[in-house]
Amino acid sequence: MAFLPGFDERWKDIPDFILGITKDIWEDRGIHTLHRYYGPELVVRSPASVIKGNTGIIAATEATLAEFPDRQLLGEDVMWCATGGNSFLSSHRLYCTATHEGPGMYGAPTGRKLAYRIIADCWCRDNGVHDEWLVRDQGAIVRQMGLDVVDWTRDLIAREGGPEACVTPMTPATDMPGPYQGTGNDNPWGQALADILIRIANAEFSVIPQSYDRAAELAYAGHVTGVGHSDADRFWMQLHAAFPTAQFSIDHQIGIEEPLCGARAVVRWSLHGAHSGWGMFGTPTGAEVYIMGITHAEFGRQGLRREWTLIDETAIWKQILLATGDL
């Protein structure tokens, strides 16, 4: 019997479904299964773009595998909540490895080996994904290719046809409505993570030594790792300092407790406002910027003991470059 009505009996539970279809599509080369696993009206939102329908997704998948044919997507965790009507929302954290063996958006093959993370929130029903929010650590990929993030982004705009024709990053203006309108569950661990992020956004950085384990393991955008309070403070201070008046929003939260896993949480959040401060993105430009971020966390006896937070630096720089005309 399937774990939910409408899903194949092949899958034993929600994590097995999410991990299984990911392997089917990418590593087992079942790109055609996107017609089955992705709804025809699926909206995929990433910081770099908003795409509707699986035709464009199939093309992008083929292009990625042509450039990185040995790409592996190793599922580190799947957190989820029920959303009614035999549906659920999952948040899937992937550790990706790949070798640059083919020509593509990163240029001629270099043989460079990459490691980076992706976090994808997927709303699923009837054996498929029907709504998605995805953040890829694009800055990590660019740097591991030996390229400068700003220069690569500037070149990307040119290769896409210039500022009038290039792919538009996701903003509230470019977002599309999808079938899932939920905001998660009311589990206290999801609320605990949301409260930490809200207090940080409100410049209450004292919440970090109060709520994080002193030996917390940290993984941030750019494939940056750290340990403890000072490294957490550095990332969040650099981000919020660049957008001191931006509006911070909790868009979705899940808390979950499962055997052998402990207390975990995921929050999808956004930051929207002017690049008006010194920080992660250099000289203030006044550019209006929208950031979609996703944070995964595990809690232990001494507080938040592991954190993974992803943003797409290239999508942020693209908005800054387009707004300033620094092309």
C-alpha positions as CSV (number, residue, x, y, z in Angstrom):
1,M,0.0,0.0,0.0
2,A,1.2,3.5,-0.9
3,F,2.1,5.9,2.0
4,L,-0.7,8.2,0.7
5,P,-3.6,7.7,-1.7
6,G,-2.6,8.8,-5.2
7,F,1.1,7.8,-4.8
8,D,2.8,4.8,-6.3
9,E,3.2,1.7,-4.0
10,R,6.9,1.8,-4.9
11,W,7.4,4.6,-2.3
12,K,7.4,3.6,1.4
13,D,7.1,7.2,2.8
14,I,7.5,10.9,2.0
15,P,11.4,11.0,2.2
16,D,11.6,7.9,0.0
17,F,9.4,9.5,-2.6
18,I,11.4,12.8,-2.7
19,L,14.8,11.1,-2.7
20,G,13.6,8.5,-5.2
21,I,12.3,10.8,-7.8
22,T,15.4,13.0,-7.6
23,K,17.6,10.0,-8.3
24,D,15.3,8.8,-11.1
25,I,15.5,12.1,-12.9
26,W,19.1,13.1,-12.4
27,E,21.3,10.1,-11.7
28,D,19.3,7.4,-13.5
29,R,18.7,9.7,-16.5
30,G,15.0,9.4,-16.4
31,I,14.5,12.9,-17.6
32,H,11.3,11.8,-19.3
33,T,9.8,11.0,-15.9
34,L,9.5,14.7,-15.4
35,H,6.3,14.4,-17.4
36,R,5.0,12.1,-14.6
37,Y,6.6,13.5,-11.5
38,Y,6.2,17.3,-12.4
39,G,2.7,18.7,-12.9
40,P,2.1,20.3,-16.3
41,E,1.3,23.6,-14.6
42,L,4.1,23.4,-12.1
43,V,5.6,26.7,-11.0
44,V,9.3,26.5,-10.1
45,R,10.6,29.6,-8.3
46,S,14.3,30.1,-7.8
47,P,16.1,33.4,-7.0
48,A,17.3,33.4,-10.7
49,S,13.9,33.0,-12.4
50,V,10.3,31.9,-12.3
51,I,9.3,29.1,-14.7
52,K,5.9,27.6,-15.3
53,G,5.4,24.2,-16.9
54,N,7.8,21.3,-17.2
55,T,8.9,21.9,-20.8
56,G,11.5,24.5,-19.7
57,I,12.5,22.4,-16.7
58,I,13.2,19.4,-19.0
59,A,15.4,21.6,-21.2
60,A,17.3,23.0,-18.3
61,T,17.8,19.5,-16.9
62,E,19.3,18.3,-20.1
63,A,21.6,21.3,-20.4
64,T,22.9,20.8,-16.8
65,L,23.6,17.1,-17.4
66,A,25.4,17.8,-20.7
67,E,27.7,20.2,-18.8
68,F,28.0,18.1,-15.7
69,P,27.4,14.4,-16.7
70,D,28.5,12.8,-13.5
71,R,26.4,15.1,-11.3
72,Q,25.2,13.4,-8.1
73,L,22.5,14.8,-5.8
74,L,23.0,13.4,-2.3
75,G,19.9,13.8,-0.1
76,E,21.1,15.1,3.3
77,D,17.6,15.5,4.8
78,V,13.9,15.7,3.9
79,M,11.6,17.6,6.3
80,W,7.9,17.8,5.6
81,C,4.4,18.5,6.8
82,A,1.0,17.3,5.8
83,T,-1.1,19.9,3.9
84,G,-4.5,18.1,3.7
85,G,-6.2,16.2,0.9
86,N,-3.4,13.6,0.6
87,S,-0.8,16.3,-0.1
88,F,2.4,17.4,1.7
89,L,5.1,20.1,1.5
90,S,8.6,18.8,1.7
91,S,11.9,20.6,2.1
92,H,14.8,18.7,0.6
93,R,18.4,19.5,1.3
94,L,20.9,18.2,-1.3
95,Y,24.7,18.0,-1.3
96,C,25.7,18.0,-5.0
97,T,28.9,16.9,-6.6
98,A,29.8,17.3,-10.2
99,T,32.7,17.6,-12.7
100,H,32.6,20.3,-15.4
101,E,33.0,18.1,-18.5
102,G,30.9,19.7,-21.1
103,P,30.3,23.2,-22.6
104,G,27.5,25.3,-21.1
105,M,26.7,28.3,-19.1
106,Y,30.0,28.1,-17.3
107,G,32.0,28.1,-20.6
108,A,34.2,25.5,-22.2
109,P,34.9,22.3,-20.1
110,T,37.5,22.8,-17.4
111,G,37.5,19.5,-15.6
112,R,36.9,21.3,-12.3
113,K,35.2,19.3,-9.6
114,L,32.4,21.0,-7.7
115,A,30.5,20.6,-4.4
116,Y,27.5,22.7,-3.4
117,R,24.1,22.6,-1.9
118,I,20.5,23.0,-3.0
119,I,17.4,23.3,-0.9
120,A,14.0,22.7,-2.6
121,D,10.6,23.1,-1.1
122,C,8.1,21.0,-3.0
123,W,4.3,20.7,-2.7
124,C,3.3,17.2,-3.8
125,R,0.1,15.3,-4.5
126,D,-1.0,12.6,-6.9
127,N,2.5,11.1,-7.2
128,G,4.0,14.4,-8.4
129,V,5.3,17.9,-7.6
130,H,2.9,20.7,-8.3
131,D,4.6,23.8,-6.7
132,E,8.2,24.4,-6.0
133,W,10.6,26.9,-4.4
134,L,14.3,26.2,-4.9
135,V,17.6,27.9,-3.8
136,R,20.9,26.7,-5.4
137,D,24.2,27.9,-4.0
138,Q,25.2,29.5,-7.3
139,G,27.9,31.6,-5.7
140,A,29.7,28.4,-4.6
141,I,29.5,27.0,-8.2
142,V,30.9,30.2,-9.7
143,R,33.8,30.5,-7.3
144,Q,34.8,26.8,-7.6
145,M,34.9,27.4,-11.4
146,G,37.6,29.9,-10.6
147,L,35.4,32.9,-11.6
148,D,34.5,36.1,-9.8
149,V,30.8,36.2,-8.8
150,V,30.2,39.8,-10.0
151,D,32.1,39.4,-13.2
152,W,30.3,36.2,-14.0
153,T,26.9,37.7,-13.3
154,R,27.7,40.7,-15.5
155,D,28.8,38.3,-18.3
156,L,25.6,36.3,-17.9
157,I,23.5,39.3,-18.5
158,A,25.4,40.0,-21.7
159,R,25.1,36.3,-22.8
160,E,21.4,36.4,-22.2
161,G,20.9,39.3,-24.5
162,G,21.6,42.4,-22.3
163,P,19.5,44.1,-19.7
164,E,16.4,44.3,-21.8
165,A,16.3,40.6,-22.8
166,C,18.0,38.7,-19.9
167,V,16.2,36.3,-17.6
168,T,14.6,38.3,-14.8
169,P,15.3,37.3,-11.2
170,M,12.4,36.4,-9.0
171,T,10.7,39.3,-7.3
172,P,7.2,39.8,-6.0
173,A,6.4,41.3,-9.5
174,T,7.7,38.3,-11.4
175,D,6.3,35.6,-9.0
176,M,3.4,33.4,-10.2
177,P,0.6,32.0,-8.1
178,G,0.6,28.3,-7.6
179,P,-1.9,25.8,-6.1
180,Y,-0.2,25.7,-2.7
181,Q,-1.1,28.7,-0.5
182,G,-0.2,27.2,2.9
183,T,2.4,28.5,5.4
184,G,3.5,25.2,7.0
185,N,2.6,23.8,10.4
186,D,2.5,25.0,14.0
187,N,5.2,22.7,15.4
188,P,7.1,24.6,18.1
189,W,10.5,23.8,16.6
190,G,9.5,25.6,13.4
191,Q,8.4,28.5,15.5
192,A,11.6,28.5,17.4
193,L,13.7,28.8,14.2
194,A,11.3,31.5,12.9
195,D,11.7,33.5,16.1
196,I,15.5,33.3,15.9
197,L,15.5,34.6,12.3
198,I,13.0,37.4,13.1
199,R,15.1,38.6,16.1
200,I,18.3,38.6,13.9
201,A,16.4,40.6,11.2
202,N,15.4,43.1,13.9
203,A,19.1,43.6,14.8
204,E,18.9,41.5,18.0
205,F,22.1,39.6,17.3
206,S,22.3,38.7,21.0
207,V,19.9,35.9,20.1
208,I,22.8,34.0,18.6
209,P,24.7,33.4,21.8
210,Q,21.4,32.9,23.6
211,S,20.0,30.3,21.1
212,Y,22.9,28.6,19.3
213,D,25.1,25.9,20.7
214,R,28.6,27.3,21.3
215,A,29.8,24.5,19.0
216,A,27.0,24.8,16.4
217,E,28.0,23.5,12.9
218,L,27.2,26.1,10.2
219,A,26.9,25.9,6.4
220,Y,26.2,29.1,4.5
221,A,26.0,30.4,0.9
222,G,29.2,30.3,-1.0
223,H,29.9,26.8,0.4
224,V,31.2,28.6,3.5
225,T,31.3,26.5,6.7
226,G,31.8,27.7,10.3
227,V,31.5,26.8,13.9
228,G,30.0,28.7,16.8
229,H,28.6,32.1,17.7
230,S,31.1,34.3,15.9
231,D,30.7,32.6,12.5
232,A,26.9,32.7,12.7
233,D,27.1,36.4,13.7
234,R,29.4,37.1,10.8
235,F,27.1,35.7,8.1
236,W,23.9,37.2,9.4
237,M,25.5,40.6,10.2
238,Q,27.0,40.8,6.7
239,L,23.7,40.0,5.1
240,H,21.5,42.3,7.1
241,A,24.0,45.2,7.1
242,A,23.7,45.3,3.4
243,F,19.9,45.8,3.5
244,P,19.3,47.6,6.9
245,T,15.8,48.8,6.0
246,A,14.6,45.8,4.0
247,Q,11.4,44.0,5.0
248,F,12.1,40.5,6.4
249,S,9.2,38.0,6.0
250,I,8.7,34.4,7.2
251,D,7.0,32.8,4.2
252,H,6.8,29.2,5.3
253,Q,7.9,27.2,8.3
254,I,7.9,23.5,9.3
255,G,8.9,21.9,12.6
256,I,9.3,18.1,12.8
257,E,10.4,15.5,15.3
258,E,11.1,11.9,14.0
259,P,12.7,8.9,15.5
260,L,16.5,8.9,15.2
261,C,16.5,12.4,13.8
262,G,15.8,14.7,16.8
263,A,14.1,18.1,16.5
264,R,14.5,19.9,13.2
265,A,13.0,22.9,11.4
266,V,13.0,24.6,8.1
267,V,12.0,28.2,7.3
268,R,11.7,29.8,3.9
269,W,12.1,33.5,4.3
270,S,12.5,36.7,2.2
271,L,14.2,40.0,2.4
272,H,13.0,42.9,0.2
273,G,14.3,46.4,0.1
274,A,17.1,48.7,-0.8
275,H,20.8,47.8,-0.9
276,S,21.5,50.8,1.3
277,G,24.3,49.5,3.6
278,W,27.8,48.2,3.6
279,G,28.0,44.5,4.0
280,M,28.0,41.3,2.0
281,F,27.4,43.1,-1.3
282,G,29.9,45.9,-1.1
283,T,29.3,49.6,-1.8
284,P,25.7,50.6,-1.2
285,T,23.9,51.2,-4.4
286,G,20.3,51.9,-3.4
287,A,19.1,49.1,-5.8
288,E,15.9,47.4,-4.9
289,V,16.6,43.8,-4.2
290,Y,14.5,40.7,-3.4
291,I,16.1,37.7,-1.7
292,M,14.5,34.3,-1.2
293,G,16.4,32.3,1.4
294,I,15.9,28.9,3.0
295,T,17.3,27.8,6.4
296,H,17.4,24.3,7.8
297,A,18.3,23.7,11.4
298,E,18.7,20.9,14.0
299,F,18.3,21.5,17.7
300,G,20.1,19.8,20.6
301,R,20.4,20.1,24.4
302,Q,22.4,23.4,24.1
303,G,20.3,25.0,21.5
304,L,20.6,25.2,17.7
305,R,23.4,22.8,16.9
306,R,23.4,22.7,13.1
307,E,22.3,25.3,10.6
308,W,22.3,25.4,6.8
309,T,21.2,28.7,5.1
310,L,21.2,29.2,1.3
311,I,20.8,32.3,-0.8
312,D,21.8,32.8,-4.4
313,E,24.4,35.6,-4.5
314,T,24.4,35.8,-8.3
315,A,20.6,36.6,-8.4
316,I,21.2,39.4,-5.9
317,W,24.1,40.8,-7.9
318,K,22.1,40.6,-11.0
319,Q,19.4,42.8,-9.5
320,I,22.1,45.3,-8.3
321,L,23.8,45.4,-11.7
322,L,20.5,45.8,-13.6
323,A,19.4,48.6,-11.3
324,T,22.7,50.5,-11.4
325,G,23.5,49.9,-15.1
326,D,27.0,48.7,-14.1
327,L,27.3,46.4,-17.0
